[in-house]
Amino acid sequence: MKKLSAAVDKHKKLILDAERYIWENPETGYKEFKTNKYMQEKFIELGYELTLADGITGFTTEIDTGKEGPTLLILGELDSIICPSHPESDKITGAVHSCGHNAQCAALLGVAAALKEDGVLDGLCGKIRLCAVPAEELLEIEYRTELKNKGVIKYLGGKSEFLHRGLFDGVDLAFMVHTTNIKTFLCRLGSVGCIPKTIIYKGKAAHAGGSPWDGVNALYAANCGLNACNALRETFKESDIMRFHPIITKAGDMVNAIPETAIIEAYVRGLTYDAIIENNKKINRALVGSALSLGANVEIIDAPGYAPHINDKGMIDIAATAISEILPDQKFVFDEVYSSGSTDMADLSCIMPIIHPYAPGAVGIGHGNNYYIADPELACVGSAKWQLAMLKLLLENNATRAKEIIKNFVPRFTKEGFLAMQDSLNDSGDRITYLDGKAEVRL
């Protein structure tokens, strides 16, 4: 462990410089062009050969220890969120890394650099695949849907997209360390899954002052829809950890015309696929009924989001042991709750044992305008050391621990089964057909 720690410390400047560069150049999912270029250049300077994701951002690379064993995947996320009120956000796009992904990338680079140091791979077996992955934050749904319609991507989230493209083929287990504003290294049981929705209310334009009776107000229909969805909240079971949170992205074109189009983006989140699907039907019923009540129509576009996430118990034990051995002054906490946020690491958790724990070093509210990395040595350098320690524990001694974890893991899906499940969530189209004073609806 001392050797691993020293290998990371040797590249401290590289790690901290990366954290600053990526913080200063935030980009949202599938638009991480500067970040992707920076990471590629640094990996190539370290001597890595990269497998690029064709037509989009992100890449993988692999290290072969030369000894037979499992393949371990370690990831870092390239993308940022959007929070224009953050004082350090991009003044044009509003993008900012108040998600901590800049620290992830810096730590991944630190792991990559340390693995090139003499003796670090001694005693290990199997292969180590490193991945800079795009588009974890599930935002700008309209933009990503355009990419999907053009055939650039099939899935809105980067990890499902990489899985679909075969970039994770042959991987046996995986981990990725996020950053937290909690003052300790941390892991939870898992988190909820989600379906992203685009809801397009369609009315009829008319002069708002002179002849509003000639129009159908799409904004009013949208307001009614959101109120109807809010009235459903008491029907959500606490045990399902349901969340529905919409934003209106369009509400008309000019103030003196009845709005003919109103567009809403939203998530439906829940702890299980069954809960998500059941409650999404309720929400669609409320949205459609509201359109019908005002004589409008509504197009609902449901897309596969992220699966419910379960951290593997064996991997949690590895994470706890790794902290005690490489960062003995730090504390590891296992919080036996499910987070009500979502991550596409969950998609991998359906088919292989994974862990998505947290390293401290951030302050402020996640996704808020006061979030930043206050302790980059802990969030980036400490994270890289922790990840190397987990790697060592998994792949040393003929990968005994990794093989035991793989043996005990019960997958929810095969790769093909998971992607088929995702595909089954796609649904789109107008939900009302008006016929001679009658209406047919589809939920």
C-alpha positions as CSV (number, residue, x, y, z in Angstrom):
1,M,0.0,0.0,0.0
2,K,2.9,2.4,0.7
3,K,4.1,1.7,-2.9
4,L,0.7,2.5,-4.3
5,S,0.5,5.7,-2.2
6,A,3.9,6.8,-3.4
7,A,3.0,6.1,-7.0
8,V,0.0,8.5,-6.8
9,D,1.9,11.1,-4.9
10,K,4.5,11.2,-7.6
11,H,1.8,12.4,-10.0
12,K,0.1,14.9,-7.6
13,K,0.7,17.9,-9.9
14,L,-0.8,16.0,-12.9
15,I,-3.9,15.1,-10.9
16,L,-4.4,18.6,-9.4
17,D,-3.8,20.4,-12.7
18,A,-6.4,18.1,-14.3
19,E,-9.0,18.9,-11.6
20,R,-8.5,22.7,-12.2
21,Y,-8.5,22.5,-16.0
22,I,-11.7,20.4,-16.1
23,W,-13.4,22.7,-13.5
24,E,-12.6,25.7,-15.7
25,N,-13.9,24.0,-18.8
26,P,-17.3,22.5,-17.9
27,E,-19.3,20.8,-20.6
28,T,-22.5,18.9,-20.6
29,G,-23.1,15.3,-21.8
30,Y,-22.1,14.3,-25.3
31,K,-20.6,17.9,-25.6
32,E,-17.4,17.3,-23.5
33,F,-15.1,18.1,-26.4
34,K,-12.4,20.0,-24.6
35,T,-12.5,17.7,-21.6
36,N,-12.3,14.6,-23.8
37,K,-9.4,16.0,-25.8
38,Y,-7.5,16.9,-22.6
39,M,-8.0,13.5,-21.1
40,Q,-7.0,11.7,-24.3
41,E,-3.8,13.8,-24.6
42,K,-2.8,13.0,-21.0
43,F,-3.5,9.3,-21.3
44,I,-1.5,9.2,-24.6
45,E,1.4,11.1,-22.9
46,L,1.4,8.3,-20.2
47,G,1.8,5.7,-23.0
48,Y,-1.7,4.4,-23.3
49,E,-3.4,3.2,-26.5
50,L,-7.0,4.3,-26.6
51,T,-10.2,2.9,-27.9
52,L,-12.3,5.9,-28.9
53,A,-16.1,6.0,-28.9
54,D,-17.0,6.5,-32.5
55,G,-18.8,9.8,-33.1
56,I,-19.1,10.8,-29.5
57,T,-16.9,11.7,-26.6
58,G,-15.2,9.2,-24.3
59,F,-12.7,6.3,-24.5
60,T,-11.4,3.2,-22.9
61,T,-7.9,1.7,-22.5
62,E,-6.7,-1.6,-21.0
63,I,-3.8,-2.8,-19.1
64,D,-3.0,-6.5,-19.2
65,T,-1.0,-7.8,-16.2
66,G,0.1,-10.8,-18.2
67,K,-1.6,-13.2,-15.8
68,E,-5.0,-14.8,-16.3
69,G,-7.7,-13.3,-14.2
70,P,-10.9,-11.2,-14.3
71,T,-11.2,-7.8,-16.0
72,L,-11.9,-4.9,-13.7
73,L,-13.4,-1.6,-15.0
74,I,-12.6,1.7,-13.4
75,L,-14.5,4.8,-14.6
76,G,-14.5,8.6,-14.5
77,E,-17.3,10.8,-15.8
78,L,-16.6,13.7,-18.2
79,D,-19.7,15.8,-18.0
80,S,-21.0,18.7,-16.0
81,I,-24.4,20.0,-15.0
82,I,-26.0,23.4,-15.7
83,C,-26.4,26.0,-13.0
84,P,-26.1,29.5,-14.4
85,S,-26.2,31.1,-10.9
86,H,-23.0,29.4,-9.9
87,P,-20.3,32.2,-9.7
88,E,-17.9,30.0,-11.7
89,S,-20.3,28.6,-14.3
90,D,-19.6,29.1,-18.0
91,K,-21.1,32.5,-18.8
92,I,-22.5,31.3,-22.2
93,T,-23.8,27.8,-21.4
94,G,-24.3,27.9,-17.6
95,A,-22.3,24.7,-17.3
96,V,-20.4,24.0,-14.1
97,H,-19.0,21.0,-12.3
98,S,-21.1,21.3,-9.2
99,C,-21.5,17.5,-9.6
100,G,-17.8,16.8,-8.8
101,H,-17.1,15.0,-12.0
102,N,-13.9,17.1,-12.5
103,A,-12.5,15.3,-9.4
104,Q,-13.5,11.9,-10.9
105,C,-11.5,12.6,-14.0
106,A,-8.5,13.9,-12.1
107,A,-8.5,10.8,-9.9
108,L,-8.9,8.5,-12.9
109,L,-5.9,10.2,-14.5
110,G,-4.0,9.6,-11.2
111,V,-4.8,5.9,-11.3
112,A,-3.7,5.7,-14.9
113,A,-0.4,7.4,-14.1
114,A,0.3,5.3,-11.0
115,L,-0.3,2.1,-12.9
116,K,2.6,3.0,-15.1
117,E,5.0,3.1,-12.2
118,D,7.5,0.2,-11.6
119,G,6.2,-2.5,-9.3
120,V,2.6,-1.3,-9.1
121,L,1.3,-4.2,-11.0
122,D,3.4,-6.8,-9.2
123,G,1.4,-9.6,-7.8
124,L,-1.8,-8.7,-9.7
125,C,-3.6,-10.8,-12.3
126,G,-6.2,-10.1,-14.9
127,K,-6.9,-6.9,-16.8
128,I,-7.6,-3.4,-15.8
129,R,-9.9,-1.3,-18.1
130,L,-10.0,2.4,-17.6
131,C,-12.8,4.5,-19.0
132,A,-13.6,8.2,-19.4
133,V,-17.3,8.1,-20.0
134,P,-19.7,10.8,-21.2
135,A,-23.2,11.9,-20.3
136,E,-24.0,10.7,-16.8
137,E,-26.1,13.7,-15.9
138,L,-29.4,13.1,-17.5
139,L,-30.2,16.6,-18.8
140,E,-30.8,18.4,-22.1
141,I,-33.2,15.6,-23.1
142,E,-34.3,17.4,-26.3
143,Y,-30.7,17.6,-27.5
144,R,-29.9,14.0,-26.7
145,T,-33.2,12.9,-28.4
146,E,-32.0,14.7,-31.5
147,L,-28.7,12.7,-31.4
148,K,-30.8,9.6,-30.9
149,N,-33.1,10.4,-33.9
150,K,-30.0,11.0,-36.0
151,G,-28.5,7.6,-35.1
152,V,-25.5,9.2,-33.3
153,I,-26.5,7.5,-30.0
154,K,-29.1,4.9,-29.0
155,Y,-29.2,5.6,-25.3
156,L,-29.4,9.0,-23.4
157,G,-26.8,7.9,-20.8
158,G,-23.2,7.3,-21.5
159,K,-22.8,3.9,-19.7
160,S,-25.7,2.3,-21.5
161,E,-24.4,3.7,-24.7
162,F,-20.9,2.3,-24.1
163,L,-22.5,-1.0,-23.0
164,H,-24.5,-1.2,-26.2
165,R,-21.4,-0.4,-28.3
166,G,-19.4,-3.3,-26.8
167,L,-16.9,-1.1,-25.0
168,F,-17.6,-3.0,-21.7
169,D,-17.6,-6.4,-23.2
170,G,-15.5,-8.9,-21.2
171,V,-15.7,-6.8,-18.0
172,D,-16.3,-8.9,-14.9
173,L,-16.7,-6.2,-12.2
174,A,-16.5,-2.4,-11.9
175,F,-16.2,0.6,-9.6
176,M,-16.3,4.4,-9.9
177,V,-15.8,6.9,-7.0
178,H,-17.9,10.0,-6.9
179,T,-17.3,13.1,-4.7
180,T,-19.4,14.1,-1.7
181,N,-19.8,17.1,0.6
182,I,-20.0,14.6,3.5
183,K,-16.8,14.6,5.6
184,T,-16.1,10.9,5.3
185,F,-15.6,8.2,2.7
186,L,-19.0,6.7,2.1
187,C,-21.1,4.1,0.4
188,R,-24.9,3.5,0.4
189,L,-26.9,0.5,-0.5
190,G,-27.8,1.9,-3.9
191,S,-30.1,4.4,-5.5
192,V,-33.3,4.7,-7.5
193,G,-33.8,4.3,-11.2
194,C,-35.6,6.7,-13.6
195,I,-37.5,7.3,-16.8
196,P,-36.9,10.7,-18.5
197,K,-40.0,12.2,-20.1
198,T,-40.6,14.9,-22.7
199,I,-44.2,16.1,-22.6
200,I,-45.4,18.3,-25.4
201,Y,-48.8,20.0,-25.0
202,K,-50.3,21.0,-28.3
203,G,-53.0,23.7,-28.5
204,K,-54.0,26.3,-31.0
205,A,-52.7,29.8,-31.4
206,A,-55.0,32.8,-31.4
207,H,-54.9,36.5,-30.5
208,A,-54.6,36.5,-26.7
209,G,-56.5,39.8,-26.4
210,G,-58.8,40.0,-29.4
211,S,-60.0,36.4,-29.8
212,P,-58.7,34.0,-27.1
213,W,-61.9,31.9,-27.6
214,D,-60.5,30.8,-31.0
215,G,-57.4,29.3,-29.3
216,V,-56.5,26.3,-27.2
217,N,-54.1,27.2,-24.5
218,A,-51.3,24.7,-24.3
219,L,-49.7,26.4,-21.3
220,Y,-52.9,26.1,-19.3
221,A,-53.2,22.4,-20.3
222,A,-49.6,21.9,-19.0
223,N,-50.4,23.7,-15.7
224,C,-53.4,21.5,-15.3
225,G,-51.2,18.4,-16.0
226,L,-48.6,19.4,-13.5
227,N,-51.3,20.0,-10.8
228,A,-52.9,16.7,-11.6
229,C,-49.5,15.0,-11.2
230,N,-49.0,16.8,-7.8
231,A,-52.4,15.4,-6.7
232,L,-51.0,11.9,-7.3
233,R,-48.1,12.2,-4.8
234,E,-50.0,10.9,-1.9
235,T,-50.6,7.7,-3.9
236,F,-46.9,7.0,-4.1
237,K,-45.7,4.4,-1.6
238,E,-42.9,5.6,0.7
239,S,-41.2,2.2,0.2
240,D,-40.9,2.9,-3.5
241,I,-39.0,6.2,-3.0
242,M,-41.0,7.7,-5.9
243,R,-40.0,11.1,-7.3
244,F,-41.6,13.2,-10.1
245,H,-39.9,16.5,-10.9
246,P,-40.7,18.5,-14.0
247,I,-39.4,21.7,-15.6
248,I,-41.2,23.7,-18.3
249,T,-38.8,24.4,-21.1
250,K,-41.2,26.2,-23.4
251,A,-44.4,28.0,-22.6
252,G,-45.4,29.9,-25.7
253,D,-43.7,32.2,-28.3
254,M,-45.1,35.7,-27.6
255,V,-47.2,37.2,-24.9
256,N,-50.1,38.4,-27.2
257,A,-50.8,34.9,-28.6
258,I,-52.4,32.0,-26.9
259,P,-49.6,29.5,-26.4
260,E,-50.0,26.7,-28.9
261,T,-47.0,24.6,-27.6
262,A,-45.8,24.0,-24.0
263,I,-42.9,21.6,-23.4
264,I,-42.1,19.9,-20.1
265,E,-39.0,17.7,-19.3
266,A,-39.4,15.5,-16.3
267,Y,-38.1,12.3,-14.5
268,V,-40.1,9.6,-12.9
269,R,-37.9,7.9,-10.3
270,G,-38.4,4.8,-8.2
271,L,-36.7,2.0,-6.3
272,T,-37.7,-0.8,-8.7
273,Y,-38.6,-1.1,-12.4
274,D,-42.1,-2.3,-11.4
275,A,-42.7,0.9,-9.2
276,I,-41.3,3.2,-12.0
277,I,-43.5,1.6,-14.7
278,E,-46.7,1.5,-12.5
279,N,-46.4,5.1,-11.4
280,N,-45.4,6.4,-14.8
281,K,-48.7,5.1,-16.1
282,K,-50.5,7.1,-13.4
283,I,-48.6,10.2,-14.4
284,N,-49.3,9.7,-18.1
285,R,-53.0,9.4,-17.2
286,A,-53.0,12.7,-15.3
287,L,-51.1,14.4,-18.2
288,V,-53.5,13.1,-20.8
289,G,-56.6,13.8,-18.8
290,S,-55.5,17.4,-18.4
291,A,-55.0,17.9,-22.1
292,L,-58.4,16.3,-22.8
293,S,-60.1,18.7,-20.3
294,L,-59.0,21.7,-22.3
295,G,-59.4,20.3,-25.8
296,A,-55.6,20.1,-26.3
297,N,-53.5,17.2,-27.3
298,V,-50.3,15.9,-25.6
299,E,-47.4,14.0,-27.0
300,I,-45.5,12.0,-24.4
301,I,-42.0,10.7,-25.2
302,D,-40.8,8.2,-22.6
303,A,-37.2,7.0,-23.0
304,P,-35.0,4.5,-21.0
305,G,-33.2,6.3,-18.3
306,Y,-31.2,4.6,-15.6
307,A,-31.8,1.3,-13.8
308,P,-32.4,1.0,-10.0
309,H,-28.9,0.7,-8.5
310,I,-27.6,-1.9,-6.1
311,N,-24.0,-1.8,-4.7
312,D,-22.5,-5.2,-4.3
313,K,-22.0,-6.2,-0.6
314,G,-18.6,-7.9,-1.4
315,M,-17.4,-4.7,-3.2
316,I,-18.5,-2.6,-0.2
317,D,-16.3,-4.8,2.0
318,I,-13.4,-4.2,-0.4
319,A,-13.9,-0.5,-0.2
320,A,-14.0,-0.4,3.6
321,T,-10.8,-2.6,3.8
322,A,-9.0,-0.4,1.2
323,I,-9.6,2.8,3.3
324,S,-8.3,1.1,6.4
325,E,-5.1,0.0,4.7
326,I,-4.2,2.9,2.5
327,L,-5.8,5.9,4.3
328,P,-5.9,4.7,7.9
329,D,-6.5,8.2,9.2
330,Q,-9.8,8.4,7.2
331,K,-13.2,6.9,8.1
332,F,-15.4,4.8,5.9
333,V,-19.1,4.8,6.6
334,F,-21.6,2.3,5.1
335,D,-25.0,4.1,5.1
336,E,-27.7,1.4,4.8
337,V,-30.1,3.5,2.8
338,Y,-31.0,4.0,-0.9
339,S,-30.4,7.4,-2.4
340,S,-33.3,9.1,-4.2
341,G,-30.9,10.3,-6.9
342,S,-30.0,8.2,-9.9
343,T,-26.8,7.2,-11.8
344,D,-26.1,5.1,-14.9
345,M,-23.6,3.1,-12.9
346,A,-26.8,1.4,-12.0
347,D,-27.0,0.1,-15.5
348,L,-23.8,-1.9,-14.9
349,S,-25.0,-3.1,-11.5
350,C,-27.7,-5.0,-13.3
351,I,-25.2,-7.3,-15.0
352,M,-22.0,-7.3,-12.9
353,P,-20.9,-6.6,-9.3
354,I,-20.2,-2.9,-8.9
355,I,-19.7,-0.2,-6.3
356,H,-20.3,3.5,-6.6
357,P,-18.9,5.0,-3.4
358,Y,-18.0,8.6,-2.4
359,A,-14.8,10.4,-1.5
360,P,-15.0,13.6,0.6
361,G,-13.5,16.9,-0.4
362,A,-16.5,18.9,-1.8
363,V,-18.5,21.5,0.0
364,G,-21.9,23.1,-0.8
365,I,-25.1,21.7,-2.2
366,G,-24.7,19.1,-5.0
367,H,-26.0,20.6,-8.3
368,G,-26.3,23.9,-6.5
369,N,-24.6,27.3,-6.9
370,N,-22.2,26.9,-4.0
371,Y,-20.7,23.5,-4.7
372,Y,-17.0,23.2,-5.4
373,I,-14.0,21.0,-4.6
374,A,-12.6,22.5,-1.3
375,D,-10.0,19.8,-0.7
376,P,-8.7,18.5,-4.0
377,E,-6.0,16.4,-2.4
378,L,-8.6,14.4,-0.6
379,A,-11.2,14.4,-3.4
380,C,-8.7,13.6,-6.2
381,V,-5.3,12.3,-4.8
382,G,-7.0,10.5,-1.9
383,S,-9.6,9.0,-4.2
384,A,-6.9,7.8,-6.6
385,K,-5.1,6.0,-3.7
386,W,-8.4,4.5,-2.6
387,Q,-9.1,3.2,-6.0
388,L,-5.7,1.7,-6.4
389,A,-6.1,0.0,-3.0
390,M,-9.4,-1.5,-4.1
391,L,-7.8,-2.6,-7.4
392,K,-5.0,-4.3,-5.4
393,L,-7.3,-6.1,-3.0
394,L,-9.4,-7.4,-5.9
395,L,-6.6,-8.6,-8.2
396,E,-3.9,-9.8,-5.8
397,N,-3.5,-13.4,-4.7
398,N,-4.7,-14.8,-8.0
399,A,-7.8,-12.4,-7.7
400,T,-9.2,-14.6,-4.9
401,R,-11.5,-11.8,-3.6
402,A,-12.6,-10.7,-7.1
403,K,-13.4,-14.3,-8.1
404,E,-15.4,-14.8,-4.9
405,I,-17.4,-11.6,-5.5
406,I,-18.1,-12.7,-9.1
407,K,-19.1,-16.2,-8.0
408,N,-21.6,-14.8,-5.4
409,F,-23.1,-12.2,-7.7
410,V,-26.7,-12.8,-9.0
411,P,-27.2,-10.7,-12.1
412,R,-30.7,-9.1,-12.7
413,F,-30.1,-9.3,-16.5
414,T,-27.7,-10.5,-19.1
415,K,-26.3,-7.6,-21.2
416,E,-28.8,-8.4,-23.9
417,G,-31.6,-8.8,-21.5
418,F,-30.8,-5.4,-19.9
419,L,-30.7,-3.6,-23.2
420,A,-34.0,-5.3,-24.2
421,M,-35.5,-4.0,-20.9
422,Q,-34.3,-0.5,-21.7
423,D,-35.7,-0.7,-25.2
424,S,-39.1,-1.7,-23.9
425,L,-39.4,1.6,-22.0
426,N,-39.4,3.6,-25.3
427,D,-42.8,5.0,-26.0
428,S,-43.9,8.1,-27.9
429,G,-46.7,9.8,-29.8
430,D,-49.8,11.9,-29.4
431,R,-52.1,10.4,-26.8
432,I,-55.5,11.7,-27.9
433,T,-57.4,11.2,-31.1
434,Y,-60.5,13.5,-31.5
435,L,-63.3,12.0,-33.5
436,D,-66.7,13.7,-34.1
437,G,-67.3,14.9,-30.5
438,K,-65.6,11.8,-29.1
439,A,-62.0,11.2,-28.1
440,E,-59.8,8.1,-27.9
441,V,-56.9,8.2,-25.5
442,R,-53.7,6.2,-25.1
443,L,-51.8,6.2,-21.8
